[in-house]
């Protein structure tokens, strides 16, 4: 039982005994004691003052005295400040709490809600590799999924791949014209990088054609519209939509190259999906749903044949759902994807991890899904996050405009290898392969932690050098703390089992660590409620700081008192357990040695 769960029945009994009144749980307000006052937890007494018909100071003192005398030695002492009762909890209670933490293998995990949440993230285009923006998206999406699992949700991690449209045809056409049959195998490039190169090649040749058209006297808009490459790409798209076998075959082959490249990047990033949807399979489903809504009077058709939704009563505007030629828009595709997902899973809550530039889109989607009768329409959550950028000059991008995810991960691991070289070399008997694995975990941990520790709703600047500092609020600092504890536990050789943990008096550093451990379940709940991995980062950093302060001031292995030594080893073991658990919610691996 938590401290709050232990105290509430005692407070109810105190009020009943002292004043003959049954207090409701909503009247019992408990909060952490402010730093300037002595105590661990504070009871707000004002709700009981009218019931007692006494002055606040007197009521506070009476309840404090009763709790100290009748609380089974839970309250060691108290102090009354106006209508606030600050309670100092006996050290024995905190020792018992530590033992309870130790006994729970999945400490911090909440009870099964028996409800299903689907979390969509990544959403790449098949005409280019994943970039820095995708890194933040994937890391946030995966972490949110892990946090919600810890909060008792059954979670399905899903991805929607944008594998159709004019942008795909641009890469295909450029490969046909300039590729000379090049493949990932013959070029030595990842498939997504290879296709991305041809997307860039199309843009280069297209701009050259526009310049030629303008030099011949055409205005810019006409030149863009009538450039031969664009006309060919549009014709290829029409063939694709008509099911042309040759175009579809090329499309399937090039997409497979991209998917193989994506899979490699996802694996390195440490993210995964339970189900992947493809817009080429969902856009027709969306059109069918819109047609149903049109027949039911939910939408209307304009004179040019286009189909619209009137959202003015919802405080929005009118939204196009089908163009005059009958082709779908992104909204239509999202409706189709939602339909297929609901057929596949009994979704209770749908979460879209998409940048904040799409806030209007998801407001509209929520309303439309609700109108079309999808039960999760109103429960749709758009997890809106800000942009992420690198400092100018810190790292060159592959195309000169965006930073490639693979390049970024390569740099992070190489930086970790360089920075930790001296530390790793001090480890006895470590192989080069083991050193490389440590560097991988540290580099990726630095990347993930630095991105996730920022409030996700804010824009952020990712600085690779700052992220890999072993002394600041970084992933490597938390990892190093964990590895330090593992070193202590290896050296202890089971000393924590040599005596019981019957310690009656705790050092303030020990007490602070135990209390921090006890906060973990509430932190997991808060992170789930707020959809915020940053809450977990802040907690992990605070716990690591508390441990390092404890480790600096108190001996563990050289403590002469066997009971104190056993308690401190137990404390260290559970700090490591909770650090590992918290970092796992961020998708971060913990090295056993550093």
C-alpha positions in Angstrom: 0.0 0.0 0.0 1.2 3.5 -0.8 1.5 6.1 2.0 -1.7 7.8 0.8 -3.6 4.5 0.9 -2.3 3.9 4.4 -3.1 7.3 5.7 -6.6 7.9 4.3 -8.4 5.3 6.5 -6.5 6.6 9.6 -7.5 10.2 8.9 -11.2 9.1 8.4 -11.0 7.3 11.7 -9.4 10.3 13.5 -12.2 12.6 12.3 -14.9 10.2 13.3 -13.4 9.6 16.7 -12.6 13.2 17.5 -15.6 14.9 16.0 -18.2 12.2 15.3 -18.3 12.9 11.6 -17.8 10.6 8.6 -15.4 12.3 6.3 -15.6 11.4 2.6 -12.4 10.6 0.7 -12.8 13.7 -1.4 -12.4 15.8 1.8 -9.1 14.2 2.6 -6.5 16.2 0.7 -2.9 15.0 1.0 0.1 16.6 -0.7 3.9 16.5 -0.5 5.2 18.6 2.4 6.8 21.9 1.1 10.6 21.9 1.3 10.7 24.7 4.0 8.8 22.6 6.5 9.7 19.4 8.2 7.7 16.3 7.2 7.0 13.9 4.3 3.3 14.5 3.6 0.8 17.2 4.5 -2.9 16.9 5.4 -5.0 19.9 4.5 -7.2 20.3 7.6 -9.5 23.1 6.4 -12.3 20.8 5.3 -12.7 19.6 8.9 -12.6 22.9 10.6 -16.4 23.6 10.1 -17.2 20.1 11.2 -15.2 20.4 14.4 -16.3 24.0 15.1 -12.9 24.9 16.3 -10.0 27.0 15.3 -7.8 25.6 12.4 -4.7 25.5 14.6 -6.5 23.5 17.3 -8.0 21.0 14.8 -4.6 20.5 13.2 -3.0 19.8 16.5 -5.8 17.4 17.6 -5.7 15.3 14.4 -1.8 15.2 14.5 -1.8 14.0 18.1 -4.4 11.4 17.4 -2.5 10.0 14.4 0.7 9.9 16.3 -0.9 8.1 19.2 -3.2 5.7 17.3 -1.5 5.2 13.9 0.4 2.0 14.7 3.6 4.0 14.9 3.2 5.3 11.3 3.6 9.0 12.3 6.8 9.7 14.1 6.1 13.3 14.7 4.1 16.2 13.3 4.0 20.0 13.1 0.9 22.2 12.7 1.1 25.3 10.4 -2.3 27.1 10.3 -4.6 24.6 8.6 -1.9 22.3 7.4 -0.7 19.2 9.2 2.8 18.2 8.3 3.5 14.5 9.1 6.9 12.9 9.5 6.5 9.2 8.7 8.4 6.7 10.7 11.5 5.2 9.0 10.2 1.7 9.5 7.3 2.4 7.1 9.8 3.5 4.4 11.9 0.3 4.9 8.8 -1.7 4.5 8.0 0.3 1.3 11.5 -0.5 -0.1 10.9 -4.2 0.6 7.5 -4.0 -1.2 9.2 -2.3 -4.2 11.8 -5.2 -4.3 9.0 -7.8 -4.1 7.3 -6.5 -7.2 8.9 -7.7 -10.4 7.0 -5.2 -12.7 7.0 -2.3 -10.2 5.3 0.7 -11.6 3.1 -1.2 -14.1 -0.6 -0.5 -13.6 -3.5 -3.1 -13.6 -4.9 -4.3 -16.9 -7.6 -1.9 -18.2 -8.9 -4.5 -20.7 -9.1 -1.7 -23.3 -7.3 -1.3 -26.6 -5.4 1.8 -27.7 -3.9 2.1 -31.2 -0.9 4.4 -31.6 0.0 5.5 -35.2 3.4 6.9 -35.8 6.2 7.2 -38.5 3.9 7.6 -41.6 6.8 7.7 -44.2 6.6 8.4 -47.9 8.2 5.7 -50.1 10.1 8.3 -52.3 12.8 9.1 -49.7 14.5 7.8 -46.6 13.5 8.7 -43.0 14.9 12.0 -41.8 15.4 13.9 -38.5 11.7 14.8 -38.2 10.8 11.1 -38.5 13.3 10.3 -35.7 11.4 12.5 -33.3 8.1 11.1 -34.5 9.2 7.4 -34.2 10.8 7.9 -30.8 7.7 9.7 -29.4 5.3 7.2 -30.9 7.2 4.1 -29.6 7.7 5.6 -26.1 4.0 6.6 -25.9 3.0 3.1 -26.8 5.3 1.6 -24.1 4.1 4.1 -21.5 0.4 3.3 -22.2 1.2 -0.4 -22.0 2.7 0.3 -18.5 -0.6 2.0 -17.7 -2.6 -1.1 -18.4 -3.7 -0.5 -22.0 -3.4 -3.2 -24.6 -1.5 -1.3 -27.3 -1.3 -1.9 -31.1 1.5 0.1 -32.7 0.7 0.9 -36.2 2.2 2.7 -39.3 0.5 4.1 -42.4 2.8 4.2 -45.4 2.2 6.8 -48.1 2.9 4.6 -51.1 0.8 6.2 -53.8 0.6 9.5 -55.6 2.5 11.8 -57.9 5.6 11.9 -55.6 6.0 8.1 -55.9 5.7 8.4 -59.7 8.5 11.0 -59.8 11.0 8.6 -58.3 9.8 5.8 -60.6 10.1 7.9 -63.7 13.6 9.2 -62.9 14.8 5.7 -62.2 13.4 4.6 -65.6 15.0 7.5 -67.4 18.4 7.7 -65.6 18.8 4.6 -63.6 20.3 2.2 -66.1 18.8 -0.7 -64.1 20.6 0.3 -60.9 19.5 -1.7 -57.8 20.4 -1.6 -54.1 22.7 -4.6 -54.7 24.6 -3.1 -57.6 24.9 0.4 -56.0 25.7 -0.8 -52.5 23.0 1.7 -51.2 20.1 1.1 -48.9 16.9 0.9 -51.0 15.3 3.9 -49.4 18.5 6.0 -50.1 18.6 4.8 -53.7 15.0 5.8 -54.4 15.5 9.1 -52.6 18.4 9.8 -54.9 16.1 9.4 -57.9 13.5 11.7 -56.3 16.2 14.3 -56.0 17.3 13.6 -59.6 13.7 14.2 -60.8 13.6 17.5 -59.1 16.9 18.6 -60.6 15.8 17.6 -64.2 12.3 19.1 -63.6 13.8 22.5 -62.6 16.0 22.5 -65.6 13.0 21.9 -67.9 11.1 24.7 -66.2 14.0 27.0 -66.9 14.0 26.0 -70.6 10.3 26.5 -70.8 10.6 30.0 -69.3 13.5 30.8 -71.5 11.1 30.0 -74.4 8.7 32.7 -73.2 6.3 30.8 -70.9 5.3 32.1 -67.5 6.5 30.1 -64.5 3.1 28.5 -63.7 2.7 27.3 -67.3 6.3 26.1 -67.4 5.8 24.0 -64.3 2.5 22.6 -65.6 3.8 21.8 -69.1 7.3 20.6 -68.3 7.6 17.2 -70.1 8.8 15.3 -67.0 5.7 16.5 -65.0 3.4 15.5 -67.8 5.0 12.0 -68.0 4.8 11.6 -64.2 1.1 12.5 -64.3 0.5 10.0 -67.1 2.3 7.4 -65.0 0.0 8.1 -62.1 -3.1 7.7 -64.3 -1.7 4.4 -65.5 -1.1 3.3 -61.9 -4.7 4.2 -60.9 -5.9 2.3 -64.0 -4.0 -0.8 -62.9 -1.5 -0.8 -65.7 0.5 -4.0 -65.2 3.9 -2.6 -66.2 3.6 0.5 -64.0 2.3 -1.5 -61.1 5.1 -4.1 -61.4 7.8 -1.3 -61.3 6.0 0.4 -58.4 5.9 -2.9 -56.4 9.6 -3.6 -57.1 10.8 -0.1 -56.1 8.6 -0.1 -53.0 10.1 -3.4 -51.8 13.6 -1.7 -52.0 12.3 1.1 -49.9 10.6 -1.1 -47.3 13.9 -3.1 -46.8 15.7 0.1 -46.2 13.0 1.4 -43.8 13.1 -1.9 -41.9 16.9 -1.6 -41.4 16.4 2.0 -40.1 13.6 1.0 -37.7 15.6 -1.9 -36.3 18.6 0.4 -35.6 16.3 3.0 -34.0 14.7 0.3 -31.8 11.1 0.8 -32.9 8.6 -1.6 -34.2 5.0 -2.0 -35.4 2.3 -4.5 -34.9 0.4 -3.7 -38.0 1.4 -1.7 -41.2 -1.3 -0.1 -43.4 -0.7 1.2 -47.0 -2.5 4.1 -48.5 -2.7 2.1 -51.8 -5.1 -0.2 -50.0 -7.0 2.3 -48.0 -7.9 5.2 -50.4 -10.7 3.2 -52.1 -12.2 2.3 -48.8 -12.3 6.0 -47.9 -14.0 6.8 -51.1 -16.7 4.2 -50.4 -17.3 5.6 -46.9 -17.7 9.1 -48.3 -20.2 7.9 -50.9 -22.2 6.3 -48.0 -22.1 9.5 -46.1 -23.2 11.4 -49.2 -26.2 9.0 -49.6 -27.1 9.4 -46.0 -27.1 13.2 -46.2 -23.9 13.6 -44.1 -22.1 15.3 -47.0 -23.1 17.2 -50.2 -22.1 17.3 -53.8 -21.3 20.6 -55.6 -22.2 21.4 -59.2 -18.7 20.4 -60.4 -19.2 16.9 -58.9 -16.9 17.4 -55.9 -18.0 16.1 -52.5 -17.8 18.3 -49.4 -18.5 18.2 -45.6 -20.1 21.3 -44.0 -18.4 21.7 -40.7 -19.6 25.3 -40.0 -21.8 24.2 -37.1 -18.7 22.7 -35.5 -16.9 26.0 -35.7 -14.8 25.0 -38.7 -15.3 25.4 -42.4 -16.2 23.2 -45.4 -13.9 20.3 -46.2 -13.3 18.8 -49.6 -13.6 14.9 -49.5 -13.6 14.0 -53.2 -12.4 16.1 -56.1 -14.6 16.7 -59.1 -12.8 13.9 -61.0 -13.7 11.5 -58.2 -10.1 11.2 -56.8 -9.6 11.1 -53.1 -7.7 13.6 -50.8 -5.7 12.8 -47.7 -8.8 13.1 -45.5 -10.6 10.5 -47.6 -7.6 8.2 -47.2 -7.5 8.6 -43.5 -11.2 7.8 -43.2 -10.5 4.6 -45.2 -7.6 3.7 -43.0 -9.7 4.2 -39.9 -12.4 2.0 -41.2 -9.9 -0.9 -41.9 -8.4 -0.5 -38.5 -11.7 -0.7 -36.7 -12.5 -3.8 -38.7 -9.2 -5.3 -37.6 -9.2 -4.2 -33.9 -11.8 -3.2 -31.3 -10.3 0.2 -30.8 -11.2 2.1 -27.6 -8.8 5.0 -28.2 -7.0 6.0 -31.4 -3.8 8.1 -31.1 -2.1 9.8 -34.1 1.4 10.9 -33.5 1.7 13.7 -36.1 3.3 17.1 -36.2 1.5 20.2 -35.0 1.0 21.5 -38.5 -1.7 18.9 -38.9 -3.9 20.0 -35.9 -6.8 21.2 -38.1 -6.7 18.0 -40.2 -7.3 15.8 -37.1 -10.0 18.0 -35.7 -11.8 17.5 -38.9 -11.1 13.8 -39.0 -12.5 13.3 -35.5 -15.7 15.0 -36.5 -16.1 13.1 -39.7 -15.4 9.7 -38.2 -18.0 10.4 -35.5 -20.5 11.4 -38.2 -19.8 8.2 -40.1 -20.6 6.2 -36.9 -17.1 5.0 -35.9 -17.3 4.6 -32.1 -13.7 5.8 -31.6 -14.2 9.1 -33.5 -14.7 11.2 -30.4 -11.9 9.4 -28.7 -9.4 10.3 -31.4 -6.2 11.8 -29.9 -3.9 13.9 -32.1 -0.6 13.8 -30.3 0.8 17.0 -31.7 4.5 17.6 -31.4 6.8 20.4 -32.5 9.6 20.4 -35.0 13.2 19.3 -34.3 16.2 21.0 -35.8 20.0 20.7 -35.6 22.3 23.7 -35.0 23.6 25.1 -38.3 26.9 23.5 -39.3 26.7 20.7 -36.8 26.0 18.1 -39.3 25.6 18.1 -43.1 22.6 16.5 -44.7 22.5 14.1 -47.5 20.5 16.3 -49.8 21.5 19.7 -48.3 18.0 20.3 -46.9 17.1 17.5 -44.4 19.2 15.4 -42.1 19.0 11.7 -42.9 18.1 9.4 -39.9 20.8 6.9 -40.8 23.5 9.5 -40.9 22.3 10.9 -37.6 22.4 7.5 -35.9 25.9 6.8 -37.4 27.2 10.1 -36.0 25.7 9.5 -32.5 27.3 6.0 -32.2 30.7 7.3 -33.6 30.6 10.2 -31.1 29.8 7.8 -28.2 32.7 5.5 -29.3 35.1 8.5 -29.3 34.0 10.1 -26.1 33.8 6.8 -24.1 37.1 5.4 -25.6 39.1 6.1 -22.4 36.4 4.8 -20.1 35.8 1.6 -22.1 39.6 0.9 -22.2 39.7 0.8 -18.4 37.3 -2.2 -18.4 39.2 -5.4 -18.0 38.8 -8.1 -20.5 36.4 -6.3 -22.8 36.4 -7.2 -26.5 36.2 -4.8 -29.4 32.8 -6.2 -30.2 31.6 -5.5 -26.6 33.1 -2.0 -26.7 31.2 -1.3 -30.0 28.0 -2.6 -28.4 28.4 -0.3 -25.4 29.0 2.6 -27.9 25.8 1.7 -29.8 23.7 1.7 -26.6 25.2 4.9 -25.3 25.0 6.7 -28.7 21.4 5.7 -29.3 20.5 6.3 -25.6 21.9 9.9 -25.9 19.8 10.5 -29.1 16.6 9.2 -27.7 16.9 10.8 -24.2 17.8 14.2 -25.6 14.8 14.2 -27.9 12.3 12.7 -25.4 13.3 14.9 -22.4 11.8 18.0 -24.1 8.1 18.8 -23.8 6.9 17.1 -27.0 4.6 20.0 -27.8 7.5 22.4 -28.1 9.9 22.9 -31.0 13.4 21.8 -30.1 17.0 22.1 -31.1 18.9 18.8 -31.0 22.6 19.3 -30.3 24.6 16.0 -30.7 27.5 17.2 -28.6 25.3 18.2 -25.6 23.3 15.0 -25.8 26.2 12.7 -25.1 27.6 14.5 -22.1 28.2 12.1 -19.2 27.5 14.7 -16.5 24.3 16.6 -17.5 20.7 15.7 -17.9 21.4 13.1 -20.5 20.9 9.5 -21.4 24.6 8.6 -20.9 24.4 10.1 -17.3 21.5 7.8 -16.4 23.1 4.9 -18.2 26.4 5.5 -16.3 24.5 5.6 -13.0 22.9 2.2 -13.8 26.3 0.7 -14.9 27.9 2.0 -11.6 25.2 0.2 -9.6 25.7 -3.0 -11.6 29.4 -2.8 -10.8 28.6 -2.5 -7.0 26.2 -5.4 -7.1 28.7 -7.6 -8.9 31.3 -6.8 -6.3 28.8 -7.5 -3.4 28.6 -11.2 -4.3 25.3 -11.7 -2.6 26.0 -9.6 0.5 22.5 -8.2 0.4 21.3 -11.7 1.4 23.6 -12.1 4.4 21.3 -10.4 6.9 17.8 -9.1 7.2 16.8 -5.5 6.4 15.8 -4.7 9.9 17.1 -1.1 9.9 15.1 1.2 12.2 16.8 4.5 11.4 17.5 5.8 8.0 20.0 8.4 6.8 18.4 11.3 5.0 20.0 10.2 1.7 18.6 6.7 2.1 15.2 8.1 2.9 15.2 10.4 -0.1 16.0 7.5 -2.4 13.3 5.3 -1.0 10.7 8.1 -1.3 11.8 8.7 -4.9 11.3 5.0 -5.7 7.9 5.2 -4.2 7.0 8.0 -6.6 7.5 5.8 -9.7 4.0 4.4 -10.1 2.5 7.9 -9.9 5.0 9.1 -12.4 4.1 6.4 -14.9 0.4 7.3 -14.5 1.1 11.0 -15.0 3.2 10.2 -18.2 0.3 8.2 -19.5 -2.3 10.8 -18.7 -0.2 13.6 -20.3 1.1 11.4 -23.2 4.5 12.7 -22.2 7.8 10.7 -22.2 9.4 13.9 -20.8 7.8 13.1 -17.5 9.7 9.8 -17.4 13.0 11.4 -18.4 12.7 14.0 -15.6 12.0 11.2 -13.1 14.9 9.0 -14.3 17.3 12.0 -14.1 16.1 12.9 -10.6 16.5 9.3 -9.4 20.0 9.0 -10.9 21.0 12.3 -9.2 19.6 11.1 -5.8 21.6 7.8 -6.1 24.8 9.6 -7.0 24.4 11.9 -4.0 23.7 8.8 -1.8 26.7 7.0 -3.3 29.0 9.9 -2.7 28.1 10.4 0.9 27.5 6.8 2.2 29.5 3.7 1.9 27.9 0.6 0.5 30.5 -2.3 0.2 32.6 -1.0 3.1 29.7 -0.4 5.5 30.7 -2.3 8.7 27.1 -2.7 9.9 25.7 -5.8 8.2 22.1 -4.6 8.4 22.9 -1.2 6.9 25.0 -2.7 4.2 22.2 -5.1 3.3 19.7 -2.3 3.1 21.9 -0.2 1.0 22.5 -3.0 -1.4 18.8 -3.6 -1.6 18.3 0.1 -2.2 20.9 0.1 -5.0 19.4 -3.0 -6.6 16.0 -1.4 -6.8 17.2 1.9 -8.0 18.8 0.0 -10.9 15.6 -1.9 -11.5 13.5 1.3 -11.7 16.1 3.1 -13.8 16.1 0.2 -16.2 12.2 0.1 -16.2 11.9 3.9 -16.8 14.5 4.0 -19.6 12.8 1.0 -21.3 9.7 3.1 -21.5 11.8 5.5 -23.6 13.1 2.7 -25.8 16.6 3.0 -24.2 18.8 0.0 -23.6 21.0 0.0 -20.4 24.6 -1.2 -20.7 25.8 -3.4 -17.8 29.3 -1.9 -18.0 30.6 1.5 -19.0 
